[in-house]
Amino acid sequence: MIILIFGATGSVGASVLDACLNASIVGEVRAVTRRPLMETSPKLRTYVHKDFLNYATVEEAFRGVDACLFCLGISAMQVSQEEYRTISYSYPLAAANFLKAKSPGAFFHYISGAGTSANSRQEWARVKAQTEHDLIELLDADCWRPAFIDARPSASLPKLYALLQPVGKLLKPFPSLYVHGHDLGRAMLQAGVENLRCRIFENSEIRHIAARANF
Ligand SMILES: NC(=O)c1ccc[n+]([C@@H]2O[C@H](COP(=O)([O-])OP(=O)(O)OC[C@H]3O[C@@H](n4cnc5c(N)ncnc54)[C@H](OP(=O)(O)O)[C@@H]3O)[C@@H](O)[C@H]2O)c1
């Protein structure tokens, strides 16, 4: 499989990237990032890119792709509402449109998060619900709603997040509340193996899908 990944410099994306590099069914990973990756592997190619609304200069990365894992995102606490919408809605839709043109039929996986809902009182949850809806309409995307993701906190996450990390690990026995970042990545790959499309996966199901992966 050829995988295209966004957000690989982040906490979740780095963990998902690891899962891909360690999966025998993955032959190549192309990471589109705004700064170079520390990770090196013969399977990995990095495309440093600036404009996440226009991918014409990295067109090559979008050709021949089997699945795109969109792990780029930001906490609504860190940016204005307008910027949140650009990053959480416009960026994935731009990537999905370009992917559909260059690799028709490729899987598109979008990480929204537990609590995503069109009827939520919280703006972030409504924005992510609209993104899920439009990605499913556009290219039969799969949308992933993890709860706590066990992954090494990145420098860009709010400091509180790193402090809460040890507490989050205590949630491991609860299938609806905890998923390891590697399992999220493995579940995305397994969804391709099982040809699961147009689906929204809550946390427990993510863990079940990952458990079925044998690569
Ligand atoms: N962490 C969790 O437990 C959790 C749970 C549920 C859902 N999620 C969702 O998962 C996604 C990733 O979260 P995370 O915890 O990995 O966050 P993170 O550590 O802050 O990583 C965010 C990633 O997105 C990139 N990014 C952010 N803003 C960008 C921009 N304006 N332009 C280009 N790239 C940008 C970052 O690039 P740089 O490294 O260059 O900044 C980084 O690669 C988010 O949508 C989040 O809501 C996370």
The ligand as a MOL file (V3000), in Angstrom:
LIG
                    3D

  0  0  0     0  0            999 V3000
M  V30 BEGIN CTAB
M  V30 COUNTS 48 52 0 0 0
M  V30 BEGIN ATOM
M  V30 1 N -4.6740 13.8240 21.0900 0
M  V30 2 C -5.8440 13.2160 21.3300 0
M  V30 3 O -6.0330 12.5080 22.3420 0
M  V30 4 C -6.9750 13.3960 20.3510 0
M  V30 5 C -8.2040 12.7820 20.6270 0
M  V30 6 C -9.2320 12.8900 19.6910 0
M  V30 7 C -9.0280 13.5890 18.5080 0
M  V30 8 N -7.8280 14.1880 18.2820 0 CHG=1
M  V30 9 C -7.6690 14.9320 17.0220 0
M  V30 10 O -6.5100 14.4830 16.3340 0
M  V30 11 C -5.9730 15.5550 15.5490 0
M  V30 12 C -4.4740 15.6780 15.8450 0
M  V30 13 O -4.3040 16.0200 17.2000 0
M  V30 14 P -2.8760 15.9560 17.9190 0
M  V30 15 O -3.1620 15.6490 19.3590 0
M  V30 16 O -1.9350 15.0930 17.1750 0 CHG=-1
M  V30 17 O -2.3820 17.4820 17.7770 0
M  V30 18 P -0.8870 18.0520 17.6400 0
M  V30 19 O 0.0870 17.2240 18.4060 0
M  V30 20 O -0.9760 19.5100 17.9610 0
M  V30 21 O -0.5290 17.8630 16.0800 0
M  V30 22 C -1.2220 18.5850 15.1230 0
M  V30 23 C -0.6530 18.3100 13.7450 0
M  V30 24 O -1.3500 19.1470 12.7990 0
M  V30 25 C -0.4240 20.0720 12.2180 0
M  V30 26 N -1.0020 21.3980 12.0870 0
M  V30 27 C -1.6940 22.0770 13.0400 0
M  V30 28 N -2.0380 23.2950 12.5810 0
M  V30 29 C -1.5600 23.3760 11.3020 0
M  V30 30 C -1.6000 24.3920 10.3040 0
M  V30 31 N -2.1940 25.5830 10.5130 0
M  V30 32 N -0.9940 24.1400 9.1280 0
M  V30 33 C -0.3830 22.9530 8.8980 0
M  V30 34 N -0.3020 21.9600 9.8120 0
M  V30 35 C -0.8930 22.1680 10.9990 0
M  V30 36 C 0.7700 20.1120 13.1520 0
M  V30 37 O 1.9120 20.5570 12.4510 0
M  V30 38 P 3.1580 21.2530 13.2380 0
M  V30 39 O 3.8690 20.1220 13.9330 0
M  V30 40 O 3.9400 21.8750 12.1470 0
M  V30 41 O 2.5720 22.2330 14.1960 0
M  V30 42 C 0.8360 18.6630 13.6170 0
M  V30 43 O 1.4220 17.8580 12.6110 0
M  V30 44 C -6.7850 16.8020 15.9300 0
M  V30 45 O -7.7750 17.0270 14.9570 0
M  V30 46 C -7.4180 16.4180 17.2520 0
M  V30 47 O -8.6430 17.1040 17.4850 0
M  V30 48 C -6.7980 14.1150 19.1630 0
M  V30 END ATOM
M  V30 BEGIN BOND
M  V30 1 1 1 2
M  V30 2 2 2 3
M  V30 3 1 2 4
M  V30 4 1 4 5
M  V30 5 2 4 48
M  V30 6 2 5 6
M  V30 7 1 6 7
M  V30 8 2 7 8
M  V30 9 1 8 9
M  V30 10 1 8 48
M  V30 11 1 9 10
M  V30 12 1 9 46
M  V30 13 1 10 11
M  V30 14 1 11 12
M  V30 15 1 11 44
M  V30 16 1 12 13
M  V30 17 1 13 14
M  V30 18 2 14 15
M  V30 19 1 14 16
M  V30 20 1 14 17
M  V30 21 1 17 18
M  V30 22 2 18 19
M  V30 23 1 18 20
M  V30 24 1 18 21
M  V30 25 1 21 22
M  V30 26 1 22 23
M  V30 27 1 23 24
M  V30 28 1 23 42
M  V30 29 1 24 25
M  V30 30 1 25 26
M  V30 31 1 25 36
M  V30 32 1 26 27
M  V30 33 1 26 35
M  V30 34 2 27 28
M  V30 35 1 28 29
M  V30 36 1 29 30
M  V30 37 2 29 35
M  V30 38 1 30 31
M  V30 39 2 30 32
M  V30 40 1 32 33
M  V30 41 2 33 34
M  V30 42 1 34 35
M  V30 43 1 36 37
M  V30 44 1 36 42
M  V30 45 1 37 38
M  V30 46 2 38 39
M  V30 47 1 38 40
M  V30 48 1 38 41
M  V30 49 1 42 43
M  V30 50 1 44 45
M  V30 51 1 44 46
M  V30 52 1 46 47
M  V30 END BOND
M  V30 END CTAB
M  END
